[in-house]
């Protein structure tokens, strides 16, 4: 929840949701040794975690006041049962509903003063935007705020590790493990259904991340490419990463399905269907141009499994119908 014009815009926004790393490094003494105090034995704190920028961050006690600087982190925190500890979020946090009611401390800019005023025990930043707010991060560190940089997940395995790390950092390790197991179980169910799809029945899918004139798509070795593999579909794009596309190349691909993965354009699917020269493409002729919830398939958090299911229903409605 570590994409390209809209995805680039989304990623820039996400980058704006982020902040850095750091920790309070204080010499250990008997009062904080995990195995020499009753409180430490009960809570498991203090703990030291190597974060997303390979920095060792020590969290002295179970956080009671958490600031989350990116929506995916916030969704994880709530999913593992630590939502009541959240005191500050990004202005783009919209899930769950309770998160939207929290104090807004970040958007395109980081409100360092407000974060400090909230007296957080822990600030959850993100690896994808480490160089965006360097000054603000330094101020937080100098003010003694503990900042944990969450990995910029590039796969499901990365996402599982992220959830487990946040669970450990917040004192909700068991709940984090349960969330990961639920995600894995959901994906296994999807994979089992997808195995019924024969090779000749596989659909080729073009995932559009932004419309003309700056068209970008999800290519090989991306999170979306992994999702397509899970549902037994073929990525129509052969290039790596998130290549900029031209319409002639897309028409030549002739995908069976076009997935619209952006929401800032009204009636985006109608606009795709109406593009000049696209009328003979299989996806357009069969009216298989479908918009998906970009939050579900883009935020590297607990709802990714739901995103894969939505993608599966869009590509193979007969196989994944309710």
HELIX and SHEET records of a PDB file:
HELIX    1   1 UNK A    5  UNK A   16  1                                  12    
HELIX    2   2 UNK A   38  UNK A   43  1                                   6    
HELIX    3   3 UNK A   71  UNK A   79  1                                   9    
HELIX    4   4 UNK A   83  UNK A   85  5                                   3    
HELIX    5   5 UNK A   97  UNK A  100  1                                   4    
HELIX    6   6 UNK A  112  UNK A  117  1                                   6    
HELIX    7   7 UNK A  127  UNK A  129  5                                   3    
HELIX    8   8 UNK A  134  UNK A  142  1                                   9    
HELIX    9   9 UNK A  156  UNK A  170  1                                  15    
HELIX   10  10 UNK A  173  UNK A  194  1                                  22    
HELIX   11  11 UNK A  199  UNK A  201  5                                   3    
HELIX   12  12 UNK A  223  UNK A  230  1                                   8    
HELIX   13  13 UNK A  247  UNK A  253  1                                   7    
HELIX   14  14 UNK A  268  UNK A  273  1                                   6    
HELIX   15  15 UNK A  282  UNK A  285  1                                   4    
HELIX   16  16 UNK A  294  UNK A  298  1                                   5    
HELIX   17  17 UNK A  304  UNK A  315  1                                  12    
SHEET    1   A 2 UNK A  47  UNK A  50  0                                        
SHEET    2   A 2 UNK A  56  UNK A  59 -1                                        
SHEET    1   B 5 UNK A 103  UNK A 106  0                                        
SHEET    2   B 5 UNK A  86  UNK A  90  1                                        
SHEET    3   B 5 UNK A  66  UNK A  68  1                                        
SHEET    4   B 5 UNK A 122  UNK A 126  1                                        
SHEET    5   B 5 UNK A 147  UNK A 150  1                                        
SHEET    1   C 4 UNK A 234  UNK A 235  0                                        
SHEET    2   C 4 UNK A 204  UNK A 210  1                                        
SHEET    3   C 4 UNK A 215  UNK A 217 -1                                        
SHEET    4   C 4 UNK A 244  UNK A 245 -1                                        
SHEET    1   D 4 UNK A 234  UNK A 235  0                                        
SHEET    2   D 4 UNK A 204  UNK A 210  1                                        
SHEET    3   D 4 UNK A 257  UNK A 260  1                                        
SHEET    4   D 4 UNK A 289  UNK A 291  1                                        
END                                                                             
